[in-house]
Amino acid sequence: MIADPAAMSAWSEAARGRGERIALVPTMGALHAGHLSLLAEGRRRAQRLVLSIFVNPMQFGPQEDLAKYPRDLAGDLVQAASVGCDLAFVPEAAGVYGPGFQTAIEVREVSQGLCGARRPGHFVGVATVVCKFFNIVQPHVALFGEKDFQQLAVIRRMVTDLNLPVEIVGLPTVREPDGLALSSRNAYLSVADRQRARALFAGLSAAKALADKGEGRASVLLDAATAEIAARVDRIDYLEVRAADDLKPLDRIDRPAVMLVAAFVGGTRLIDNLRL
């Protein structure tokens, strides 16, 4: 485990000097099977595998759950070792954002709407810390889950726009047997809320079933999803159909598309998506 960014960069420079390919899986910890699938794929793609664990204060709003975000460093390190992780980069906030820190990265268009509208400044925090970690770790490839679909789109756009020499790999959402997307925030759910949370995937699946039969009207697909979700959650935050590449809103499914949802179940805000 390394906490110091300079030591992390030195480790990476030595590995690169030996001609070794480095894979990075950035996380906020509280690892689950979704994270482990990213690590396993990173292990296949590189000679050196780095996991970063950092609960990034820059991407949390003042009323969000930074202080109570689930943390289990000891357990995370055991899980990471089980899939062959070479190193965990676990910096402190003061090491990432030094005295007088004042630089931020904004990826404008793909961060608009969806979580970007509900969590102002969130994707500025995501883009900034991911760019910093790319500079510190110097990976050849970085892996992210598609559950955070808008986040992945933001990172892809940033890498393209800033000519960052990192291959971005997105992997499908890992789910429980009943369809619930794995998330560290699932730990907040009561037993009853855990059952209600299945509605998100049920609604997305209902829309996809219609799309697979040829239904192309986004309004019809959204109605099908809403019928499954609305009565079982406390509040739908958003439910939209967007283009899969640039996240532009779609009225008809005339190109690869994705339906995205955020909803509150109890006091927990959950997100999910499904390609149509």
Secondary structure in CASP SS format (residue, H / E / C, confidence):
PFRMAT SS
TARGET T0000
AUTHOR 0000-0000-0000
METHOD secondary structure of the structure
MODEL  1
M C 1.00
I E 1.00
A C 1.00
D C 1.00
P H 1.00
A H 1.00
A H 1.00
M H 1.00
S H 1.00
A H 1.00
W H 1.00
S H 1.00
E H 1.00
A H 1.00
A H 1.00
R H 1.00
G H 1.00
R C 1.00
G C 1.00
E C 1.00
R C 1.00
I E 1.00
A E 1.00
L E 1.00
V E 1.00
P E 1.00
T E 1.00
M C 1.00
G C 1.00
A C 1.00
L C 1.00
H C 1.00
A H 1.00
G H 1.00
H H 1.00
L H 1.00
S H 1.00
L H 1.00
L H 1.00
A H 1.00
E H 1.00
G H 1.00
R H 1.00
R H 1.00
R H 1.00
A C 1.00
Q C 1.00
R E 1.00
L E 1.00
V E 1.00
L E 1.00
S E 1.00
I E 1.00
F C 1.00
V C 1.00
N C 1.00
P H 1.00
M H 1.00
Q H 1.00
F C 1.00
G C 1.00
P C 1.00
Q C 1.00
E C 1.00
D C 1.00
L C 1.00
A C 1.00
K C 1.00
Y C 1.00
P C 1.00
R C 1.00
D C 1.00
L H 1.00
A H 1.00
G H 1.00
D H 1.00
L H 1.00
V H 1.00
Q H 1.00
A H 1.00
A H 1.00
S H 1.00
V C 1.00
G C 1.00
C C 1.00
D C 1.00
L E 1.00
A E 1.00
F E 1.00
V C 1.00
P C 1.00
E C 1.00
A H 1.00
A H 1.00
G H 1.00
V H 1.00
Y C 1.00
G C 1.00
P C 1.00
G C 1.00
F C 1.00
Q C 1.00
T C 1.00
A C 1.00
I C 1.00
E C 1.00
V C 1.00
R C 1.00
E C 1.00
V C 1.00
S C 1.00
Q C 1.00
G C 1.00
L H 1.00
C H 1.00
G H 1.00
A H 1.00
R H 1.00
R C 1.00
P C 1.00
G C 1.00
H H 1.00
F H 1.00
V H 1.00
G H 1.00
V H 1.00
A H 1.00
T H 1.00
V H 1.00
V H 1.00
C H 1.00
K H 1.00
F H 1.00
F H 1.00
N H 1.00
I H 1.00
V H 1.00
Q C 1.00
P C 1.00
H C 1.00
V E 1.00
A E 1.00
L E 1.00
F E 1.00
G E 1.00
E C 1.00
K C 1.00
D C 1.00
F H 1.00
Q H 1.00
Q H 1.00
L H 1.00
A H 1.00
V H 1.00
I H 1.00
R H 1.00
R H 1.00
M H 1.00
V H 1.00
T H 1.00
D H 1.00
L C 1.00
N C 1.00
L C 1.00
P C 1.00
V C 1.00
E E 1.00
I E 1.00
V E 1.00
G E 1.00
L E 1.00
P C 1.00
T C 1.00
V C 1.00
R E 1.00
E C 1.00
P C 1.00
D C 1.00
G C 1.00
L C 1.00
A E 1.00
L C 1.00
S C 1.00
S H 1.00
R H 1.00
N H 1.00
A H 1.00
Y H 1.00
L C 1.00
S C 1.00
V H 1.00
A H 1.00
D H 1.00
R H 1.00
Q H 1.00
R H 1.00
A C 1.00
R C 1.00
A H 1.00
L H 1.00
F H 1.00
A H 1.00
G H 1.00
L H 1.00
S H 1.00
A H 1.00
A H 1.00
K H 1.00
A H 1.00
L H 1.00
A H 1.00
D H 1.00
K C 1.00
G C 1.00
E C 1.00
G C 1.00
R E 1.00
A H 1.00
S H 1.00
V H 1.00
L H 1.00
L H 1.00
D H 1.00
A H 1.00
A H 1.00
T H 1.00
A H 1.00
E H 1.00
I H 1.00
A C 1.00
A C 1.00
R C 1.00
V C 1.00
D C 1.00
R E 1.00
I E 1.00
D E 1.00
Y E 1.00
L E 1.00
E E 1.00
V E 1.00
R E 1.00
A E 1.00
A C 1.00
D C 1.00
D C 1.00
L C 1.00
K C 1.00
P E 1.00
L C 1.00
D C 1.00
R E 1.00
I C 1.00
D C 1.00
R C 1.00
P C 1.00
A E 1.00
V E 1.00
M E 1.00
L E 1.00
V E 1.00
A E 1.00
A E 1.00
F E 1.00
V E 1.00
G C 1.00
G C 1.00
T E 1.00
R E 1.00
L E 1.00
I E 1.00
D E 1.00
N E 1.00
L E 1.00
R E 1.00
L C 1.00
END
